[in-house]
Each structure stands twice: as C-alpha cells, then as structure tokens.
Amino acid sequence: MVDVVEKEDVNEAMRLMEMSKDSLQADKSTTTRTQRPADVIFSLVRELAGESGKVKAVRMAEAEQKCVSRGFTPAQFQSALDEYEELNVWQVNQGRSRITFI
C-alpha cells in the first residue's frame, strides 16, 4: 500500500461509484449520462453471464460476437476487455477463449 493517493485513483473511484449507482437504477432509460463504449461492452458481457450471477464465465468468441453485432469494433472490445481485466473485474484465460468474472 502507498501513503499517497494519485489523482487517477480518485478519478477511477469516482467513475466506479457512478457506474455502481447506474447499475442500481431500475429504469436505465432515464439515465442522462452517455456511457463510454467500454462500459456498454461490460454490460453486454455481464448480460451474457446472466443477471442471477450463477454463470461466472463467458466464451470470448460469444462475447465479442455480441459486442460487434451491437456496433462496437473488435478494437473497442479488446480495449474494454483489457480495462476491466486490469481492474480485476474479470480474468481472461491464457488461451484467450474464456472470460471469468472475479
């Protein structure tokens, strides 16, 4: 642990708090804030995993196909994948065939 808090850490904490509040809203159509592509991609992958949380892993090809079919590029998908893996939200296996939620 570090004794100094970086500005990036505060920004990330605020973004995560905002996203957690958004996820609690019953009617997502009332959201006025535009979501970043990475956040929408995360939501799509989470949908594949099931709302109940019983499924903790998703096939990479299936997730990418769903995101591309919604208008995202493979590069945007990859960027979101890397971002949420870095945040320890999910892990990608070595063969890059499965996304597992942590």
C-alpha positions as CSV (number, residue, x, y, z in Angstrom):
1,M,0.0,0.0,0.0
2,V,1.1,3.5,-0.7
3,D,0.6,6.5,1.6
4,V,-0.1,8.9,-1.3
5,V,-3.3,8.9,-3.3
6,E,-2.9,9.6,-7.0
7,K,-5.4,11.7,-9.0
8,E,-6.0,8.8,-11.3
9,D,-7.0,6.6,-8.3
10,V,-9.6,9.2,-7.2
11,N,-10.9,9.6,-10.8
12,E,-11.3,5.8,-11.1
13,A,-13.0,5.5,-7.7
14,M,-15.5,8.2,-8.8
15,R,-16.1,6.5,-12.1
16,L,-16.7,3.2,-10.4
17,M,-19.1,4.8,-7.9
18,E,-21.0,6.4,-10.7
19,M,-21.3,3.1,-12.6
20,S,-22.4,1.2,-9.4
21,K,-25.2,3.8,-8.9
22,D,-26.2,3.5,-12.6
23,S,-26.4,-0.3,-12.2
24,L,-28.9,0.1,-9.3
25,Q,-31.4,2.1,-11.3
26,A,-34.5,0.1,-12.2
27,D,-35.2,2.1,-15.4
28,K,-32.0,2.5,-17.4
29,S,-33.8,4.6,-20.0
30,T,-33.8,7.6,-17.6
31,T,-30.0,7.7,-17.5
32,T,-28.9,11.0,-19.0
33,R,-25.2,10.4,-18.9
34,T,-23.7,8.9,-22.0
35,Q,-21.8,5.7,-21.3
36,R,-18.4,5.0,-22.6
37,P,-18.0,2.1,-25.1
38,A,-16.1,0.1,-22.5
39,D,-18.9,0.4,-20.0
40,V,-21.5,-0.7,-22.5
41,I,-19.3,-3.6,-23.6
42,F,-19.0,-4.6,-19.9
43,S,-22.8,-4.5,-19.6
44,L,-23.2,-6.7,-22.6
45,V,-20.7,-9.3,-21.3
46,R,-22.4,-9.2,-17.9
47,E,-25.7,-9.9,-19.6
48,L,-24.2,-13.0,-21.2
49,A,-23.1,-14.1,-17.8
50,G,-26.7,-13.9,-16.5
51,E,-28.3,-11.4,-14.2
52,S,-28.6,-14.0,-11.4
53,G,-24.8,-14.2,-11.2
54,K,-24.9,-18.0,-11.4
55,V,-22.8,-18.1,-14.5
56,K,-19.3,-16.8,-13.8
57,A,-17.6,-17.4,-17.2
58,V,-18.4,-16.4,-20.8
59,R,-16.9,-17.7,-24.0
60,M,-14.7,-15.0,-25.5
61,A,-16.0,-15.6,-29.1
62,E,-19.6,-15.3,-28.0
63,A,-18.9,-12.1,-26.1
64,E,-17.0,-10.5,-28.9
65,Q,-19.7,-11.5,-31.4
66,K,-22.4,-9.9,-29.3
67,C,-20.5,-6.7,-28.9
68,V,-19.6,-6.5,-32.6
69,S,-23.3,-7.1,-33.5
70,R,-24.2,-4.1,-31.4
71,G,-21.9,-1.9,-33.4
72,F,-18.6,-2.0,-31.5
73,T,-15.3,-2.7,-33.2
74,P,-13.1,-5.6,-32.2
75,A,-10.6,-3.0,-31.1
76,Q,-13.1,-1.4,-28.7
77,F,-14.0,-4.9,-27.4
78,Q,-10.3,-5.6,-26.8
79,S,-9.8,-2.3,-25.1
80,A,-12.7,-2.9,-22.7
81,L,-11.5,-6.4,-22.1
82,D,-8.1,-5.2,-21.1
83,E,-9.5,-2.3,-19.0
84,Y,-11.8,-4.5,-16.9
85,E,-9.1,-7.2,-16.5
86,E,-6.8,-4.5,-15.2
87,L,-9.5,-3.5,-12.7
88,N,-9.7,-7.2,-11.6
89,V,-13.4,-7.4,-12.6
90,W,-12.7,-10.4,-14.7
91,Q,-9.9,-12.5,-16.0
92,V,-9.2,-13.9,-19.4
93,N,-7.7,-17.3,-19.6
94,Q,-4.3,-17.9,-21.3
95,G,-5.8,-19.2,-24.5
96,R,-8.0,-16.1,-24.6
97,S,-11.1,-18.2,-25.1
98,R,-12.9,-17.5,-21.8
99,I,-13.8,-14.5,-19.6
100,T,-14.3,-15.3,-16.0
101,F,-15.8,-12.9,-13.5
102,I,-13.9,-12.5,-10.2
